[in-house]
């Protein structure tokens, strides 16, 4: 099981290193769903409930948007930091999208 977790983590890191094409123009807002799909779906799942590698169930998260921005930016537990990988606007867009996953 530990080997699976390591492989999943390496896949996550490898996919995080690609070109970020989540906006089509500088004046457009980032697409939170597209960013979530690229960076978060592997561990959290399409609906936020997968929980791979102890990922939080986002459908049950009680964090407010500011808390989500903090976790996305700086990471928590086994989740990596996305500071320097995503822009502040992209992190904000992901937080907005994650709020839509709540039940």
N, C-alpha and C positions, 0 to 999 in steps of 0.2 A: 504494500500500500504506500509506503514511503517513496518507493521508486516512482509510482504513478504521480505523486505530488510533486516530485522534483521535475519530472517530464512536463507536467502541466505548467509549472512555474517557468521552465525554460521556453515553452511555447509562448506563454504570455509575454515574456521579455522579448523574444524574437519578433513577435507581432507589434510590440510597442516601438520598435526601432524603424519601422517603415515610414514612408512619406505620409504626411498628414494632409489628406485631401478631403477634409470634412466641410470645407466652405468652397463656394465657387467664385467669390469675389471678395475683396477686402471690405466692402461696404455691407455685405450680407452677414446675418447672424449665423454663428456656427450651428450645425445640425446636431443637437444633443443625442438624438436616437442613433445617428450614424457613428458618432464618437463612442457612445455606449457599446454599440455592436462591435466596434473595432477593438476597444480596450477592456471592456468590462464583462461582456457576455460569456467569455470562456469560464470564468469562475462563478459569476452571479446568475447566469442563464438568461434567456430571452425575456423571461417574466420576472427576473430578480430573485427567484426562489431556489436556484440550483444548489448553492452552498458548497461548491467544490473548494477544497483546501481551506475549509472553515470560513468561507466567505459568508458575510452577513446576508440574511434574508431581507432583501430590500423592500419587499411587499409588506413586511412587518416592522420596518425601521421606524423608530420614533424621533429620529434626528430631524431638526428643522433644516432649512436650506443652508443656513450658515454652518451648521454642524457637518452637513454633507460636503460643502466646499472645503472645510478644514480637513476632513478625512481624505477626500480625493487629492487635495494638494499635498498633504504631508504623509499620507498612508496611515495604516493602523494594523497592529498584529502582523499577519502574514501579507497584508496588502501593501504593495509598493506605493511610493510617492509618485505623483504625476507632475510635480513641480519641475519645470524645465522640459517636460515632454508635451504637455498641453498648455495653451495660453490661459490666462484668467477668464477670458470670454468663453473658451471651450469648456473649462471646468464648470463655469456658471451654467452653461447650456446642459451639461451632463446632469448637474444637480436638479435643474428644472425637469429634465426627462425622468429621472429617478423618482421624483415626486408623483409622476403619473402612474407608477407601478404599484403604489400603495392600494391596499384593499380596504 
